[in-house]
Amino acid sequence: MGTAEEHSVPDSSLCMIGVREMAFSKGKRIEDETSRRIVDLAVNIGCREGADALTVTRLCRELNCDRRVIYNRFRDIEEINLVVAWRCNEELMAKARAAVNPQDSFYERFLALIKAAFAYIYEKNAYFQYYTALYRITDNGVKNEILQEMMQMIEDGKAAGDVCAETDGHKAAENIWILTTGISGMLAANRNYRYQDGLSTMLYGVQALMSYMKRKKEAEG
């Protein structure tokens, strides 16, 4: 087990500082294959076992290296956690956007985005949710890019007449995100819970919300 310093969660006011910076050692930036190996291992440990398991001691043991190898590339475990969050965010957004066909209808595009996000979160395992909290911090609270993407899609749907104008895009996206991360987390933590069953349950809830938006739109018409 690592020290209390290794386990501490980044202060919210500092969370986004340096997220896109790999690391510095005495002002000199180091980006190499070792840095990538450290991040790959950190993503695997953090998402599958939780932030408490992600320590410099653990990284050194699994990489069979001295602590200086880590500290020559990253300031501390807090920075590594931020880089893990950034990596997960980048991968999630890339997979979700790639799954969307711009020629499809609003609801087909929205479901494709959700399915891709669900699959990625399931793949990353139960502790992924911790890292979503590090994506972006604003005066209005914690937000992440996939949530913002869903909110924007709903707002675009409202502008195009596909979604009821009275729909609260933030609440709708937030509820869908809770369904997606909650059920994918349950799947990852329970080997007896089959992926297809979890996907079906999640889609049932998402489609219920979408039907509500549709019904309100139809009632307006």
WOQUIDA-V702678 format. One line per field, one symbol per residue. phi: phi as a letter, one per 20 degrees, with the letter a starting at -180 (. if undefined). A space follows every 50 residues. Layout:
phi = ???
This chain:
phi = .effffefegfgfdgefnfedfrcclndeccbffgffffgfffffffeco ffeecfgfffffelcegfffffccfaffffgffffffffffffffffffe efeffgfffffffffffgffffffnfegggfffefbccfeoeccffffff gffffffffenecgfefegfffffffffffffffffffecfeefgfffff fffgfffffffffffffffff
